[in-house]
Amino acid sequence: MALWTIKPALSLRTGMQWLSVVALVIAAGCSSSNDAAKKALNPDPPDKMYAQADSLLNKGSYSSAAKAFEDIDRDHPYAPEARRAMVMAAYAYYKAGKYPEAQAAGKRYTVMHPGTKDAALAHHIVASSNFDEINDPHRDQTATRKALTELKLLVQRYPDSPYGQQALNRIRIAEDILAASEMNVGRYYLERKNFVGAINRFKTVVAEYQTTPQVEEALYRITEANMTLGIVPEAQAAAAVLGHNYPSSQWYQRAHALLKSGGVSPNIGSGNWFTKTLKGLTPGSKAQPQPAVQPKAPDPGLPSPDAMPPPKDWGPTVSRPGRPPMGLTRTTTQ
């Protein structure tokens, strides 16, 4: 009986000793693994990593530069170089043509550091990435609407930034493309005798894109479609607004001739869609000009506005100069 009581005790003691040895080996292995992981995670100081990433950017290795900048933020998140590396990663992705990645990186910066001096550049990169995905007026305009939203936010949040004036120019281009797209759909409806659908498209141009050259034809098409439907007062009002704002326009001459053939003349009247839509610009009022943006010099350590590519040239359907908002009286071009 004594042997049976001693042997389990010895086995238990031996087992505990072995467990202690195994635990020490595992702890030593984990410690060495952690040390190796730390060395792999932080191979170089942040200033050296930033210099290497910047060198890749200058050599045109944009994708590699973007990854190198992101490594700084990952490996040294509290270093002074980390915050700037975030926006530079967005810029490198943009230069590489990787627009979704550029937008994600730029938005991440603006969310985390909205009040910093580099926030305007980050938002500029987001807006530019959307702008460069714009399609021509005959194709889907989802990217155009996204670009317009980001551009307006850029002007609203950073009105004094060096990117403000370019954003205003791009807003006019984006609005012109959207107006041209609406006109294309409206003409399509007209050709298929869907006059109500066509009128709604043309009214969208008049109400939302007043500063674009598409407005002249839109007003004529509203006149034309309403005359076909027999809604004469609306046709007269559309022609009157067209004549007040663009008296020398060929579209007004056509609208006037069309009304004359029906025995009526342009008349704005009251209570129609135009007086309700343009109630902020009644006869005798003037459009308020927008204040000019005075850009500031960009940070020399960051890409300048000139480093970003110029706006796309969409051809004769897109007008570069802006126009004042349309009213019920002729306005003076600023």
N, C-alpha and C positions, 0 to 999 in steps of 0.2 A: 504493500500500500504506500510505503514511503517513496518508492521509485516513481510511482504514478503521480504523486503530488509534486515531486521535484522537477520532473521533465517538462511539464507545461510551464512551470515558472521560468525555467531556463529558456524555453522557446519564446516566451513572451518578451523576456529581457533582450534576447538576440534580435527579435523582430523590431523592437523599438530602436535598437542601435542602428539597424539597417535603414529604417525610416529616417532617422536623423541624418545619416550619410547622404541618402537620396535627396533630402530636402536641401542640404548644403550644396549639393551639385547643381540642383535646379536653380537655386538662388544665384549661384555663381554664373550659371549660363544666362539667366535672365539679365543679370547686371551687365554682363559683357554685351548681350544683344541690345540692351537699352543704350549703352555707350556707343555701339556701332550705329544704331539708328539715329542717335543725336548727331554723330559725325556726318552721316549721310544726309540728314535733313539740313544741316547748317555747314556746308562745305567751305563757304567763304564768308567774309564779313559783308554786310549789305552794301557798303559803298563800292566794293570790288564787283559785286554781282550787278549793281546798277550800271557801272562802267562797261561791263561786258555786254549787258543787254542793249545799252545805248550804241555800242559799237556794231552790234548786229543790225540795229535799226538803220544806222548810217550806211551800212553796206547793202541795204535793200533786202536783207533776210527777215522780212516782216513777220512771218509766222513764228520763226525761231525767236525773234525779239519779243514777241507777245508772250510766249511761254516763259522766256527768261524774266520778263518783268513780273509775271504772275508768280514765279518762284520766289521772288523777293517778298511779295506780300504774304506768301504761304510760310516761308522759312523764318522771316523776321517781321512779323506783323506789327511790332511796336517800334521799329526803327524809323527814323525820319524819312528814309528813302522809300518806305513801303507805301505811303499814301500817294506820292507822286507816281510810283511805279504802277499803281492801279489805273490812273488815267492814261499813262503811256502805253499800257497794255491795250486799252481800248483803241488808242490811236494806231498802234501797230496792227491790230486786227483790221481796222478800217483800211489801212494801206495795203493789206494783204487781200482785200476784197472779201473778207469774211464778215459780212454785215451783221448776221445774227449775233455772233460773238462780240463784235464791237458794240452793238446796242446793249447786250447784257452787261458787259464790263462798264460801259459808260453809265448806265442806269444804276448799277451797284454803287458807283462812286457818288452819284448825285444823291442817292438815298442815305449813304453813310456820312458824307461830308458836304451837305448842301450849302453851307455858308462859307466855304473856303474859296480862295482866289482861283483854283483850278476847276471849280464846279461849272463855270461857263463853258470852258473847253470840253469838259466831259459831255455836257448837254449838246454842245455844237457837234460833237462826233456822233451822238445818237441821232440828231436831226439830219446830219449829212448822210448817215448810213441809210436812213429811210428815204431821203431825197434821191439818192442814187439808184434806188429800186423803182422809181416812178416809171410807168409805162406811157406810151403815147396815147392820145385821146381816144383811139379806137379800141383800146384794150381795157382790162379790168383796172379800176382805180383805187383798189384797197390800199396800195402802198402810197398813193398820192394823198389820201385822207390821213393816213398815219403821219406822213411827213408834214402835212399842214398843221396837224395838232402839235407835233414836237416843235416846229418852227415858231408857232405862236407862243408856246410855253417859254421858249428861249428868249423871245423878245420881252415877254411879260416879266420873267424872273430876273433877267440880266439885261436891262435896257441900255446900260452904259458899257457893255462888254465890247471888245473889238470885233465880235461876230454878229452884232446887232444889225448893221446895215446890210450885210450879205443875207441875213435871215429875212429881212423885209423884202429884198429883191426876190428871194426864193418863194416867199409867201405869194407874191404877185404871180409868179410863174405857175405855182401849184394851183392857185385859184383859176388861172386862165385855162389850164389843162382840164380841171374839173368842169368849168363852164363849157369848154369845147366838147367834152364827153356828153354832157347833158344835151347840148345842141344836136349831136349825132343821134342820140336816142329819140329826141323830139322829131327830127326830120324822118327818122325811120317810121315813127307812128303816123306822121302826116301822110307818107306814101301809102300807108295801109288804111287810111281813112279813120284812124283812131284819133279823132280830133281832141277829145277830152284828155287822153293820155299825153298827147303832144303839148297841149296848153299847159298842163301841170309841169312838164319838163321845162318849158320856156319861162314859166313863172319862177321856177327855182333859180334860173340864171339871173332874172331881174331882181329877185329878192336877196339872194345870197352872194352874187358875184357882180355887183354893180360897177366895180371899177375895171372890169374886163371889156375888151372890144366886142365880145360876143353879145353884149346887151342890145346893140342896134338891131341885129338880125332877129334876136329873140322878141323884141317888141313888134317888129313887122310880122313875125310868124304868129304872134298872139292876135294881131289885127286880122291877119288872113284866116286863121282857124275860126275865130269868132264870127267873122262875116259869113263863112261857109255854114256855120251852125245857126246863123240868124240872130246871134246875140250882139246886136248892133251897138248898144251903149258901151259894152266892154271893148269892142273893136275901136270905137271912137276915142275912148280913154287911152288905149294903148298907143294909138297914132298921135294923140295930143302930147303924151309924155315923150314920145320919140321926137316929135317936132320941137318941143321946148328944149330938149337936151342936145339934139343933133340936127339942127335945122338944115344943114347942108348935106346930110347923109343921103346916099342913093336909096337906102331903105325907107327913109321918110318920104321921098318922092314916090316910091312905089306904093307905100301905105296911103298917101294922100290920093293918088290916082285910083286905088282900089275903093276907097270910101266914096270918091266922087262918082264912080261908076254905079254905086248903089244909091246915089242921091243924098248922101250925107257928108259931113265934114268932121275933122277932128274936134273933139269936145271932151274935156276932162270930166265934166259933170260933178256929181257927188255921190257918196255911198257905194262907189264901186271898189273893186279889189285894189286898184292903184292908190286911191286916196287913203285906204286903210293901211296898205303896206308901206307907203311912203309918207305916213302922217308926220314923221319927224322932219320932213323936208317939204313944207307946204309952199305955195307960191309966195315969192318974196324972200324966202329964207336962203341961207347960204350954207354950203357944206363946210364944216370945220376942218381945216387942214391938220394933218398929223405933224407933231413936232419932229424936227430932223434929229436923227440919232448922231451924236458926236462920239465916235469910237475912241476908246483909250488904247494906248500902245500895249500890245500883249507882253506877257512875261517873256524875257529873252530866253529863258530855259525851256520854253514850251513851243510847240509848232505855231506859227503865225497863221492868220486867215489865208494868206497867199499860198501857204503850203498845202491847203486843201484844194481839190480840183474845182474848176469853175463849173457853174450850172450847165446842165445839158442843153444843147440847142435843139429845140423841137421843130424848128422851121417856121414858116410864115403863119402857122395857126396860133402861135404863141407870141404875145406882145410883151416886150420887156418893160416899157414905161408904165407907171401906174396912172390911173385916172381918178378924179375925185368922185365921191359917191353921187349917184344920180338923184336928181330932185324933180320937182314939177316945174321948175324954171331952169333956164339954161345956166349952167355953172361955168366958172372960169377955171381953165386948167392951171394947176399950180406949177 
